[in-house]
Amino acid sequence: MGKKKENNFESSLSRLEEISGQLESGEVGLEESIRLYEEGIELAKICYSTLKNAELKVTELKKQLEENIKQ
């Protein structure tokens, strides 16, 4: 299951980079730009949430390690 989340993060980040490149190229019309921007916002939310959860997990693991070392 962890692998699936990682793939989701990696694919989301990859797609976000692709969208960014398309928007920066200036080769897409206004309507397509808006659609890509909306998709990019959703992908950014997914990536942020995944990173935040990873940060919380690392913090918890560090806390557990420090507690074990003190014993």
C-alpha positions in Angstrom: 0.0 0.0 0.0 2.9 2.4 0.7 4.1 1.9 -2.8 0.8 2.9 -4.2 0.9 6.2 -2.3 4.4 6.8 -3.4 3.4 6.2 -7.0 0.5 8.5 -6.6 2.8 11.2 -5.2 5.3 10.7 -8.0 2.7 10.7 -10.7 1.0 13.7 -9.3 4.3 15.6 -9.1 5.2 14.6 -12.6 1.9 15.7 -14.0 2.2 19.0 -12.1 5.5 19.6 -13.7 4.0 18.8 -17.1 1.2 21.2 -16.5 3.6 23.9 -15.4 5.6 23.5 -18.6 2.5 23.7 -20.7 1.3 26.9 -19.0 4.7 28.5 -19.2 5.0 27.7 -22.9 2.1 30.1 -23.7 1.0 27.7 -26.4 -2.4 26.8 -24.9 -5.5 28.9 -25.1 -7.3 30.6 -22.2 -9.9 27.9 -21.6 -7.3 25.1 -21.7 -5.0 27.2 -19.4 -7.8 27.5 -16.9 -8.5 23.8 -17.0 -4.8 23.0 -16.6 -4.5 25.5 -13.7 -7.5 23.8 -11.9 -6.0 20.4 -12.4 -2.6 21.7 -11.2 -4.2 23.1 -8.0 -5.8 19.7 -7.2 -2.5 17.9 -7.8 -0.7 20.4 -5.6 -3.1 19.7 -2.8 -2.5 16.0 -3.2 1.3 16.5 -3.1 1.1 18.9 -0.1 -1.1 16.5 1.8 1.2 13.5 1.1 4.3 15.5 2.2 2.6 16.8 5.3 1.6 13.2 6.3 5.2 12.0 5.7 6.5 14.8 7.9 4.1 13.9 10.7 5.2 10.2 10.4 8.9 11.1 10.5 8.3 13.3 13.5 6.5 10.5 15.3 9.2 8.0 14.4 11.9 10.4 15.7 9.9 10.8 19.0 9.7 7.0 19.4 13.4 6.7 18.7 14.3 9.3 21.3 12.0 7.6 23.9 13.7 4.3 23.2 17.2 5.8 23.6 16.2 7.4 27.0 15.2 4.0 28.4 
